[in-house]
Amino acid sequence: MKKLLHLSFNILPIKNFSTKNNIKSNFYIKTKNIKMKIFSNLLKKNQLKETKNNIFYNDTKSYFQQLGKPVWSSRNYEKFSDEGYIKNVITYKCISMIAKNSSTVPFILYEKTGNKKEVIKNHKLLNLLKRPNPMQNKFEFFESLYSFKLIAGNSYMKAIFSQNEEYFSNPKELFILRPDRMTVIAGSNGLPMGYKYKVNNSTKNFYVNSITGKSEILHLKNFNPTDDWYGLSPIESAAYSIDQHNEAGQWNQAMLQNGARPSGALIVKSENGNSFLTEEQFDRLKNQLDKEFSGSDNAGKPLLLEGGLEWKEMSLSPRDMDFLNIKNSSARDIALAFGVPAQLLGIPGDNTYNNMAEARLSLWEQTIIPFIENIIDALNSWLVPMFGDGLELGYDKDAISPLALRRDNLWNRIGNADFLSEDEKREILGLDKKR
């Protein structure tokens, strides 16, 4: 007979096996007309109790375990920030790329008179956006605003008013509030009654005018098909891929740190019918494996066996796991959820665009520009009216360098259009008619 000892890093008999869900493992083996159910506590010190359901294959006693159910990260802001943004380099790079590039776009303020719009160079609103509060400049402020919206699906901006000013008029400072500290107070008419902001034991309520909808708080949120009050985070859509990417990284780290540590089973062959190791033999074998064949210092050291012992590898090799392809596939899915071309992230095997310039142009046109326009539209509805009527906030497309290629092509096509007059060409390009 042969005896199988399952060894997992510390060469101890397995008493309990659990997945991340703490699901108790039940194992089933079927052969011909025999079916047996094996629990993970069958192995104990030196005794193996044989039951009617034991199965022997070529005089070798074997125990197998099925894969458990997948365990995914929970859907909350803390997990989104930790597992998604902090611990995953692809998600961090996508959010950072979108937020930082969006923050560099300069704002333009227009004064509307009839059908005409005139650019205003100096205004209290522009000064406020350049320095929203004493702790942040424009770039830091809007990077935080955009990043929170990408991580949580929600961003909150608070306006601070002077005591001498009329309420909801000429705010002096703007602040970004963390979305995990904010709670929407639901109303019965489809509008929120207010917002509750809680830090430790301190709570502050900000109410919304039920008629005008005016509030000190601007709530920016992504579309969410299953929630009336909170936006959907892109991290939630990419959560499975983020988990897979993180697990692949942890697996790779464990492989590097414990590459020489045995992960498999020792099969004990016995000729005299004794299928057990003595206590002394078991301890000696365990100590020998721990000291001489485990750890990074012993990487690649051959395993020396004697007395009829046979080593059987139980773990999957990187080739079996298709490690690199799984990691790259997860990275592409994450980039897809955020609308970032995988080519810009250095992910191999995905050259959708002919060159990097086209990839950057796609990022701006399909992701960043719609993102910015959504924020500006919200500011035109909430912040700009606080400074008076007839004002409109925009942004300078000509200052966005990745769009220069598309802009040059447009100018060349319009310039070569002989069937258009000069005034028509200027109108198409957004310029005033020649006087």
N, C-alpha and C positions, 0 to 999 in steps of 0.2 A: 504494500500500500504506500501511498504518498500523502504527505500532509502539506497543505497550502497555508502559508502565513502571509497575510496582507500587510505590506509595509508602506507606510505613508510618512516620510520624513523622520519620524522618531521610532519606527519599528516597534510599535505597540499594537496589541490586538485591538481591533475596533469593537467598541461596545455600543456606540450610538452613532448614527450618521444623520446629518440634517443639512438641508439646503439653507439658503438665506431666508427662506420663508419659515424656517423651523418646521418643515414638513417631515414627519417621521417616514423613514424609508422602508418600503416593503419591496421585496425582491421576488421575482417569479422566474422559474426555469421550467421549460417544457421539453420533454423528449418522449417521443412516441406516445404511449398511453399513460405516462407518469407525469404528474404535476406536483410541484412542491412550492411551499411558501417559506421563505427564509427571512427572518428579522435580523437586524444588524447587531443584536446583542447575543448572537449564538456563540461568538468566540469569547472564551473566558480563559483565565490564566493558563492552565496546562491541560484542561479537559475540554473535549468536544463531545457533546451529548449526541449520540446517533439516534435518529428517530426514523419512523417508517418512511418519511419523505426524503431522506438523504439520497443523493444520486452520486454515483461513482463513474468517472470517465477514465478508462484505462488505469484503474487502481489509483486515481488521483482525485482527492476531494477538492471541489472548487466552489467558490462563492463569487457571484457577480452582482453588480448594482446598476440600476437604470439611471439615466440622467433625470435630474429633477426638473420642475417647471421653471421657466425663466423668471428672474426677479428684476423688476425695473424700478427706477428711481420714483419716489413719490412726487405728486404734482403740487409743489408749493414753492414759494419764492426762495426759501432757504436752500432747497435742493437745486433749484434753477441756478442760484448764485454759486453754490459750492461745486456741485458735480458738473454743471454746464459751463459756467463762466470761469471759475477759478482753476479747476482741475483739468479742463479740456482745452488744449492749445488751439484746436480748429475753431471751436465756438468763440474763444477769446479773440482770436485774430479776426473772425468775421464781424463781431460786434465792434471791436476796436477800429477796424477798417471803415465801417459804415459811419460810426459816430464821429471819429476824428475828421474824416473827409467832409462830412456834413457840416461840422462846426467851422470849417474854414471859409464857407460861402458867405460873402458880404451881403448885408441887407441894403435895400434901397427903399426910401420913403417917398411916396408920391402924394401930391395934392391934386385932387380931382376937381375940375371945373367944367361941367357939362360932359362932353365927350373927350376932353383933353386931360392929359395927366402931365404934371410938371414935377420934376425931381426937386426934392428939398434936401439941401446939403446939411443944414444945422437944425436940430430939433431936440426937444427934451426926450422924445421917445428913442431917438437914435443914441443919445447919451446914456439912457437907461440900459439899452441893449448892449452897449459897449462895456458898461460896468454895472451889471445887475445888482451886485451887493458888495460890501467891503471885502469879502473873502474870495470872490471869484471874478475873473474877467469873462469876456464873451465866450472865448474858446472853452474854458473849463465849465462854464455854466451850461452851455448847450451840449457839450460832450456828456455831461451827467444826465441831462434831460433825454437825449437820444439813447444812451446806454440803458437807462432804467426802462425805457419803452421797449427796447429789444430784449431785455432780460425778463421782465415781469409782464410785458404786454400792456403796462400802464405807467404813465408818468403824471406827476402832480406838481403844478407851479402855483406858488402863493404870492400875492401882491401885498405889499406893505404901504399903507397910506399915512400921510401926515395928519396930525390932529387938526391943523389949521385948514386942511383942504376938505372939499365936499367928498362924501363917501363915494367910492368907485370913480374917483377923478384924480388924474395925475399921480399915479403910484410912484413912490420914491425908491423902492427896492423890490427885487424879485428873488425868491428862494425856491429851490427844488426840495420837495419832501419825499422821503423814502416811501416807496409803494407798500412795503410790508407793514408800515406803521399806520397806514390809512385804511379806513373802513367807510364804505359808502352807506349812507342812511337812505334806504329805499323809500321812494314816495309812491303814492297811489295813482298819480296822473302821468306816469312814464318818465318824470323827472326826479332826480334825487332830491330829498329834503335837505340834505346837507352831507358833510363829511366829518368823520371823527378821526382825529390824529392822536395817537397814544404813544408816549415814550415812557417806559418804565411804569410808574404809577401815576403819571401826569397825563391828563386827557383834555383835549381842546376840541370844541365843536365849531364848525364853520357852516353856516346855513345858506341855503340857496333861495333867492326870491322866487316864489312859486308862479308869479305872473311874468316877470321879465327874464327870469333865469340867470340873473346876475349873481355873482359869487366872488369871494376872495380867492377861490380855488379854480384853477383850470385843470380839468381832467382830460388827459390825452390817452386814448386807448385804441388798441387794434380791434378789428372785427372779430367777434366771438359768436359762433352760431348757437352756443348752448348757455350763454350767460347774458343777462340784460344789463349788468352793471360793471363788469370787469372785462378787460381785453384778453385776447389769447396770445400767449407768449410763443415766439418762434421756437424757443427751446423745447416747449411741450410737443410741438410737431416733430422735432428732431430728437426727442428724448431716447427712443430705442437705439438710434444710431450713436448717440452720445454715450449711452451705457456700454454699447459694444466696443466703441473706441477706447473708453476708459478701461474696460476689462482687458482689452488687448494690451494696453500699456502696462497694467498691473501684472499681467501674465508674463510679459517680457521682462519686467523688473524682477519678478520672482525667479524666472529662469536664469537671469544673470547672477543673482545673489545666491541661489541654491542649485545651480546647475549640476553640481557633483553629488548632491544629496540623493540617495536612492529613492525612486518612486516606482514601486512595482511589488513583486511578490517573490518570496523564497519558497520553492517546492522542496519538501523534505521527503526523500525516497528512503524507504525502510524495507529491509529484507526479512527481518524477524517478526514482522507483523505489528511492531510497536509504531504507532502513528503520532507519538507525542515527543516533544523535547522536554528534557528535565528542566527544572527551575534554573539550575546552574548553567546548562547549555543555552537556554534562552537568554539569560542575562549576559553571558559571555558574547553571544552573537550580536546582541543589541549594542553593547558597549563597543565592540570592534567596529561595527558599521558606523556608529556615531563619531568615533575618534579618528578612524583611519580612512573612511571613504565618504565623509560628508563635509560640506563647506567649500568655499571658493578656493581655499588653499590646496584642496585635493582634487580640483577640477581635472577630469580626464584620467585620473588614477584608476587602473583596472581593479575590478572586484575579485578578490581571491576567495574561492569557495572550496570546502572540503567535506568529507563525510557524506557524500551523496546529495549535497545541496545543489539546487539548480535555480538560477535567477531568471525571472520572467518579467520583462518590461511591461508595465501596466498603463503608463501615461501615453498620451498622444504626442507625436512628434510635431514640430512646427510645420513640417510639410503636410502632415495629416490634417492639421488644423487650418492649413492655408492661411497662415498668420498674416502675412503682409497684404494679401489680397483682401482679407476681411477688414483690416484696418483702413486701407485705402478706400474700399467701398463705403465704409461708415463715414469717412471724412468727406467723400463726395456727396453723400446724402445730407450731411450737416450743412455743407456749403450751399446745397440746393435749397434747403429750408430758409436760409437767410438771403438768397438771391445773389450770392457771390460766386463768380466763375471760379471753378476749382483750379484752373490754370494759374490764377493769381496767388493761390496758396501753396503752389509747388507740389501738388498731388500728381504723381506720375500716372500716365495712361489716360489722360483726359485733355487732349488738345483740341478743344472745340473751336477755338479761334486761331486764325493764321498767325497772329503775333500778339504780344502783350498789350499793344496800343488798342487793338480791337477789344480785348478782354476788359481793359479799363473803361473803354467807352461804353461797353455793355453794362458794366457795374453802375456807372453814373446814370445812364439813360433808363435802365430798368429797375434800379433799386434806390439809389441815393436821391435823384431828383424827385421822384414821387414821394419819397420820405420827407424831403424838405418842404415840398409844396403842401403836404398835409399839415405840417407844423405851422407854416406861415398862414395858411387858411384859418387855422384855429386861433392864431394870434390876431388876425384881422377881425375875428368875431368877438374875442374876449378882451384883449389888451388895447388894441388901437383905438376903439371908440372911447376909451377913458381919457384920451388926449384931444378929443374934439371930433367934429364931423368932417367929412371930405378927405380923410386920410386913408391911404392904402399902403400896406407893406409888401415889398417884393424882394427879389434877389437879383444879383448881377450874373447872368449866364456867361457873359464875355470874360469874367474873371476865372472861370473854371477851365483850367488848361487841358484836361482830357477831352473837352468838347471842341477844342480848336480844330481837330481834323474834320469833324462834321461841319463846323462853321465855315472852314475854308472851302470845302466842297460846295456848300450852299452858295457862297458868294461867287464862286466861279461859274456855277450854273446860271445864276441870275444875271451875272455880268455878261455872259455870252448869249443871253436871250434877246435877239435883235427885235423880236416882235413886241417887246415891252418898252414903254417910255421910261424916262429917267425917274419921273415921279412915281410910276408904278413899281419900279424896282426898289425905290427907297421905302415905299409903303410895305412891300413884302418883307423887307429886311427889318421893319420896325422903326424906320427913321422918319423924321419929319420931311415934308415936301420941301424942295428947294425953293427958296424965296427969290 
